[in-house]
Amino acid sequence: EFGCADTSYSEIEVVIPVYDLAITDTRIEVMDQKLSLIVELTNNGTIIVNNPDLHIDIDKTITLNHKLEGRLMPGDVQSFPIVFDVILDNKPINYLCFNLNMTFGDYGDVNPYDNTSCLSLENTVNVLEPYPNPSREYVNFPVILPSASHCEMIMTGEKGDIVYQKEFQALNEGLNLIRLDLATFAQGIYLVNIKLNDFETTKKVILR
């Protein structure tokens, strides 16, 4: 009111919002018709994540949606216990896969490859359906292993001739994504034979 002027200032830090949530460990026990799970998550981003959603896939037949209760600050590592009843009907559970949301609000996960983790329960090899299929450039083969192993893939054309063959060494226990780059192959239907130790299966791939 006396015509004087003054200035005040304060420094603030601005953080670029990055969503990067990862599954870093999974453990499981099956006892008395109950599944006891421990899922460890790491917040590698800069966004505070509250109550993340977890999708649990059981043998590609049952999908459970579960909200984990807790807050993950940037840099936090937390373990979340999950216990639920399951009716097995004398059928074993071969594997479980855990999937985090690829998006959080308006942000997409900058590293979606660590948003999925799978466990083999029956000491068996599981090769899930390849994707994307049909495709034009590449196809991913999800392979769930009870222990570390190696894999051989042989792809044949419609006339039965071998058009691609490769060995993949040092696959890890749990989920492995084997990617075949097929952009140089002609359109058509191909059969991919997959061998892992004593296990063998064949999957159909369609290239457009």
C-alpha positions in Angstrom: 0.0 0.0 0.0 3.1 2.2 0.2 4.1 1.6 -3.4 7.0 -0.8 -2.5 7.8 -3.9 -4.5 9.3 -7.2 -3.3 10.0 -10.7 -4.8 9.8 -14.1 -3.3 10.9 -17.4 -4.9 11.2 -21.1 -4.2 12.9 -23.9 -6.1 10.9 -27.0 -7.0 11.8 -30.3 -8.6 9.8 -31.4 -11.6 9.7 -35.2 -12.2 8.8 -36.6 -15.6 5.9 -39.1 -15.0 7.1 -42.6 -16.0 5.1 -45.8 -15.4 7.3 -48.8 -15.0 6.0 -51.5 -12.6 7.7 -54.9 -12.7 7.1 -58.4 -11.3 10.5 -59.3 -9.8 9.7 -62.5 -7.9 6.8 -65.1 -7.5 6.4 -68.0 -5.1 3.6 -70.5 -4.7 2.4 -73.3 -2.6 -0.6 -75.6 -3.1 -2.0 -77.1 0.2 -5.4 -78.4 1.1 -7.2 -77.0 -1.9 -5.6 -73.6 -1.3 -3.2 -71.6 -3.4 -0.8 -69.5 -1.4 1.0 -66.9 -3.6 3.6 -64.3 -2.9 4.2 -61.7 -5.7 7.0 -59.2 -5.4 6.6 -55.9 -7.3 9.2 -53.2 -8.0 8.3 -49.7 -8.9 11.0 -48.6 -11.4 9.1 -45.6 -12.5 8.4 -42.1 -11.1 4.7 -42.5 -10.5 3.2 -43.5 -7.2 1.2 -46.7 -7.8 -1.8 -47.4 -5.5 -3.5 -50.8 -5.3 -2.2 -52.3 -8.6 -4.3 -54.8 -10.4 -3.0 -58.3 -10.9 -4.4 -60.9 -13.3 -3.8 -64.5 -12.5 -4.1 -67.0 -15.4 -4.5 -70.7 -14.4 -3.8 -73.1 -17.2 -5.4 -70.8 -19.7 -8.8 -71.9 -18.4 -9.4 -69.6 -15.5 -8.4 -65.9 -15.1 -8.7 -64.2 -11.7 -8.5 -60.5 -11.3 -7.1 -59.4 -8.0 -6.4 -55.9 -6.6 -3.2 -55.8 -4.4 -3.7 -53.6 -1.4 -0.8 -51.2 -0.9 1.1 -48.2 -2.2 4.3 -48.4 -4.2 6.5 -45.3 -4.1 9.1 -44.8 -6.8 11.9 -47.2 -6.1 9.8 -49.3 -3.7 10.0 -53.2 -3.6 7.1 -54.9 -1.9 5.8 -58.5 -1.5 2.0 -59.1 -1.7 0.6 -62.3 -0.2 -2.5 -63.8 -2.0 -4.4 -66.8 -0.7 -7.6 -68.3 -2.3 -9.5 -71.5 -2.5 -9.4 -73.5 -5.7 -11.4 -76.6 -6.6 -9.1 -78.9 -8.5 -11.5 -81.8 -9.3 -8.5 -84.2 -9.1 -6.9 -82.3 -12.0 -3.4 -80.9 -11.4 -2.6 -77.2 -12.1 0.2 -77.2 -14.7 1.1 -73.5 -14.5 0.1 -70.1 -13.3 0.9 -66.8 -15.0 0.8 -63.4 -13.3 0.1 -60.2 -15.4 0.2 -56.6 -14.4 -1.8 -53.9 -16.3 0.2 -52.4 -19.2 -1.3 -49.0 -18.5 -1.8 -46.8 -15.4 -4.3 -44.0 -16.0 -3.0 -42.2 -19.1 0.5 -43.8 -19.0 1.7 -46.9 -20.6 4.4 -49.1 -19.1 7.7 -48.2 -20.6 9.0 -51.8 -20.1 6.1 -54.2 -20.6 8.3 -57.3 -20.9 8.7 -57.5 -17.1 4.9 -57.3 -16.4 4.4 -61.1 -16.8 5.8 -64.0 -14.8 4.8 -67.7 -15.0 5.4 -70.7 -12.7 5.3 -74.4 -13.6 3.6 -76.4 -10.8 3.7 -80.0 -12.1 7.4 -80.1 -13.2 6.2 -80.1 -16.8 7.0 -78.0 -19.9 4.2 -75.8 -21.2 4.3 -74.1 -24.6 1.4 -71.6 -25.0 -0.1 -70.5 -28.2 2.1 -68.2 -30.3 1.2 -64.6 -30.8 0.5 -62.5 -32.8 -0.9 -65.1 -35.0 -1.7 -64.5 -37.9 1.3 -62.2 -38.2 3.6 -60.5 -40.7 6.9 -59.6 -39.0 7.4 -61.8 -35.9 5.8 -64.4 -33.6 6.3 -64.9 -29.9 6.3 -68.4 -28.4 5.7 -68.4 -24.6 7.5 -71.3 -23.0 7.1 -72.1 -19.3 9.8 -74.3 -17.9 10.1 -76.1 -14.5 13.9 -75.7 -14.7 16.5 -74.1 -17.0 16.8 -75.9 -20.3 17.5 -75.3 -24.0 15.2 -75.4 -27.0 15.3 -76.3 -30.7 12.8 -74.9 -33.1 12.3 -76.3 -36.7 9.8 -74.5 -39.0 8.5 -76.3 -42.1 6.5 -74.9 -45.0 3.3 -76.2 -46.7 5.3 -78.7 -48.7 7.1 -80.1 -45.6 10.4 -78.5 -46.4 12.5 -77.1 -43.5 12.7 -73.3 -43.9 14.0 -72.3 -40.5 15.9 -74.0 -37.7 17.5 -72.6 -34.6 18.6 -73.6 -31.1 18.0 -71.4 -28.1 20.4 -72.0 -25.2 20.1 -71.2 -21.5 16.3 -70.7 -21.2 15.4 -69.9 -17.6 13.0 -71.5 -15.2 9.5 -70.0 -15.5 8.4 -67.9 -18.5 10.5 -67.5 -21.6 9.4 -65.5 -24.7 11.1 -66.9 -27.8 10.7 -64.5 -30.7 11.0 -65.6 -34.3 11.6 -62.8 -36.8 9.7 -63.9 -39.9 9.4 -60.7 -42.0 11.5 -62.3 -44.9 9.3 -65.4 -45.2 6.5 -65.7 -47.8 2.8 -65.6 -46.9 1.4 -69.0 -46.0 0.9 -71.6 -43.2 3.9 -72.9 -41.4 4.4 -75.6 -38.7 6.9 -75.0 -35.9 8.2 -78.0 -34.1 9.5 -77.3 -30.6 11.8 -79.7 -28.8 12.8 -79.3 -25.1 14.7 -82.3 -23.8 12.0 -85.1 -23.9 9.2 -82.7 -24.6 8.0 -82.1 -28.1 5.1 -80.2 -29.6 4.0 -78.5 -32.9 2.3 -75.1 -33.3 0.8 -73.6 -36.5 1.8 -70.1 -37.6 0.1 -68.1 -40.3 2.0 -65.3 -42.1 0.0 -62.7 -44.0 
